[in-house]
């Protein structure tokens, strides 16, 4: 899921990746679009779906050389994360010390390198990027387990073992163990099952999935979720996987079921949309820059807020914009009407992409890039 490839050959997963990152931004914009969220709440499936997508592209042959494989993941996942985490750390530290904002933490070795594996980003303005170190831990763990154990087990046995591990992590989290040094282990253990399911689907199940009529793969997840929402009084979502603290019921299997229904539904929609979207340059560019959008969309929410704050302060427009709330949290949203949420969605998706497009097409970037490629 988190990648910056220039193109995608698997059109179904290209579209699914684009849907997924739009869901992230839309959720953080408080659901301006809210596609099917009354049946498939974003927080009932979309983080597991990202792991499923990443697991789909797991390559067992590359994982044979474990050290090389993991070093590649450090280079493509962790290094860009830490670079941007450092930049955001400097930004928030400066803004805090000049009393322009009152949220986040100061830059330090702990907030830069250690706490992201526990609580996510401590600088708040890039907090959705908590998923990057979490995904790396999942990939690292899965690659090691595959090398030393999983290779000799039938895939369905591994699926069963990891599902039990995921449910156990929810159980332990609800018992309070997520408030300890076990948090990275619990987070990894919960997400690991979905990464494996993506790999299992790719290697064994995909050919069967495509043979099932789309009416079944669309309607069955809807019926299951409607039934679950009736049973659990609409409480089928789970929030804040960052700290493993958002599981609302004692049914430790519920997140697995709702994740599978959500993934199945949107996987089917993506397949149906291939003839329409397979050559769409916008969808392709969104899908190829999920890391960029994940890392920067909250910043662009706040750029929009900053524009409103300046216009309000200089009495250019008269709106009830809350300056203090804007300074107190990166998550402030000004929405006198719910349609304003759509503006945040546009800024959150479009802002990072437009900036990256112009950077990649700048003369300086091209000189550096082609010089690097020449070595």
C-alpha positions, 0 to 999 in steps of 0.5 A: 500500500505505502509505495511510490511506484511510477506505474501499476501493472495490477489494475485492480489493486491500483484502483483498490490502493487509490480507494484506500488512501482516499478513504484515509483522507476522507475519514480524517476530513470527517467523512465528507464523501463517506462512501458506503460508511453506513454499511462499511465504516472506514474504521472497520476495515481500511487499516487491515486493507492496507496490510492486505494490499501490501501482503498481496505483493509479498515476494517469497523468492526475494524474502529468501535473501532475508537480510537483503530483503529487509534492508530494501524495506528499510530503504523504501519505508523507514528511511523516507519516514524518518527523513520526513519525521525529522522535518516535521519534528523541526517544524513543530518544535519551532512553531511550539517555541514561538507559541504559534502552535500548542500541540505536538512534542519537541524533536528528540531522539526519543520522539524521532526514532523510538516512540513512532514504533509505539504511539505513532508520530509525536508531532501530530501534523504527520500522525497518520504516518504511524502506519509506516513503522507499523507496516515495517514491523509487520513486513519484518516479522512476516519475512522472518517467520516465513523464512524459519517457519511458515514455508513448511506449513500449509497456508490455511494453517498459517492463516488459522494461527495468525487469526488466533494471534490477532484475536489474542492481541485484541484480548490483551489490549482490552485487558490493558496490556497496550499501555505497556512495552508490549504495544508494538508486539500487539499492534504487529500481531493484530495486523500480521493476519491481514498481511498474510491474507493478502499473500494467501489471496494472491498465491491461492485464492485469487483465481477462485475469487474471480470465478464468483459472481460479483453479485455474491461478493458484493451482496454477501458482505453487505448482508453480513455487515448489516446483520453485525450492525444490528447485533452490536448496535452499530459498534462494528468499527475499531478506532486508534490501532496506533495504540490498540485502544479502540476495540469496542466489543468483547467479540475478539473476532469481530475486527477480522470479520468486518475487515474481510467484508470490507476488503471483499466488497471494495476488492469487488468494486475495484474489479468492476471499475477496471474498464473505467479506471484502468487508464485513468492518470489521476487514479494511477497517480494517487495509487502510486503516491500513497506514501506521499498522501499518507504523510502529508495530508494533515499538513495540507488540512492545516494549510487550508486552516491557515488560509482561513485564519489569515483571512479572518485575522485581517478581517477579509472574511467574517467567519467563526473560525476558532483561532485558538482551536487551530493552534491547539490541535492539528485536527481542527476542522472548520465546518459551518456546514458539512460540505466543508469537509469536502474541501479538506478532502480536496486539500488532503489528496490534491495538495501533496500530489500537486506539490510532488508533481511540480517537484518531480518535474523541476529542473533541480530534481531531474538533475539529481535524479538522473545523476543518481541513476547514472551511478 
